[in-house]
Amino acid sequence: MGLGNLGDLSNLDLGQLQQYLPNMNFPASKDEVVSEVQNNDAPQDVIDQLKNSSTDTFNNADEVLQTVRGNR
């Protein structure tokens, strides 16, 4: 189930993000999170934000969300 064009990622909410992280156990490395969202057909903008992040480890889905939104 895709979101289509998310537009501004600052509007992405935790529920939407979690559909791309259904099997993610935290803490998780950036590579693990990127792999999980790619495997669950996340929009390329979400994948790119994570790949370009300076964060190496995420402790929970909210940290992933803040990174995708560009707040971290």
C-alpha positions in Angstrom: 0.0 0.0 0.0 1.8 3.1 -1.2 1.1 6.7 -0.4 1.7 7.9 -3.9 3.3 11.3 -3.9 3.8 12.4 -0.3 4.6 15.9 -1.4 6.2 17.7 1.6 7.8 15.1 3.8 7.2 17.3 6.8 3.5 16.2 6.6 4.4 12.5 7.0 3.1 11.1 10.2 4.3 8.2 12.3 1.4 5.9 11.2 2.3 6.4 7.6 6.0 5.8 8.2 5.4 2.7 10.2 3.8 0.9 7.2 7.3 0.9 5.8 8.8 -0.4 9.0 6.5 -3.3 9.9 9.3 -5.7 11.0 11.8 -3.2 12.3 13.4 -3.9 15.7 15.0 -0.9 17.3 17.7 0.1 17.9 18.6 -0.3 14.3 21.4 0.9 12.1 20.8 3.3 9.3 21.5 0.6 6.8 19.0 -1.7 8.4 16.3 1.0 8.3 17.1 1.9 4.7 16.8 -1.8 3.7 13.5 -2.2 5.5 11.9 0.8 3.9 13.1 -0.2 0.5 11.7 -3.7 1.0 8.4 -2.2 1.9 8.1 0.1 -1.1 8.6 3.4 0.6 8.7 6.5 -1.7 12.1 7.4 -3.0 12.1 10.7 -1.1 11.9 8.7 2.2 14.7 6.4 1.2 16.9 9.4 0.1 16.3 11.3 3.3 17.4 8.3 5.3 20.4 7.5 3.1 21.6 11.1 3.3 21.2 11.3 7.0 24.1 11.7 9.3 22.4 9.5 11.9 24.0 6.1 12.2 21.6 4.5 14.6 17.9 4.9 15.3 16.4 4.0 18.7 12.8 4.1 17.6 10.4 4.9 14.8 10.0 8.5 15.9 13.7 9.1 15.4 13.3 7.7 11.9 10.3 10.0 11.3 12.2 13.1 12.5 15.0 12.3 10.2 12.7 11.8 7.2 11.1 15.1 8.0 14.5 16.7 8.1 14.3 17.6 11.7 17.3 15.5 12.8 
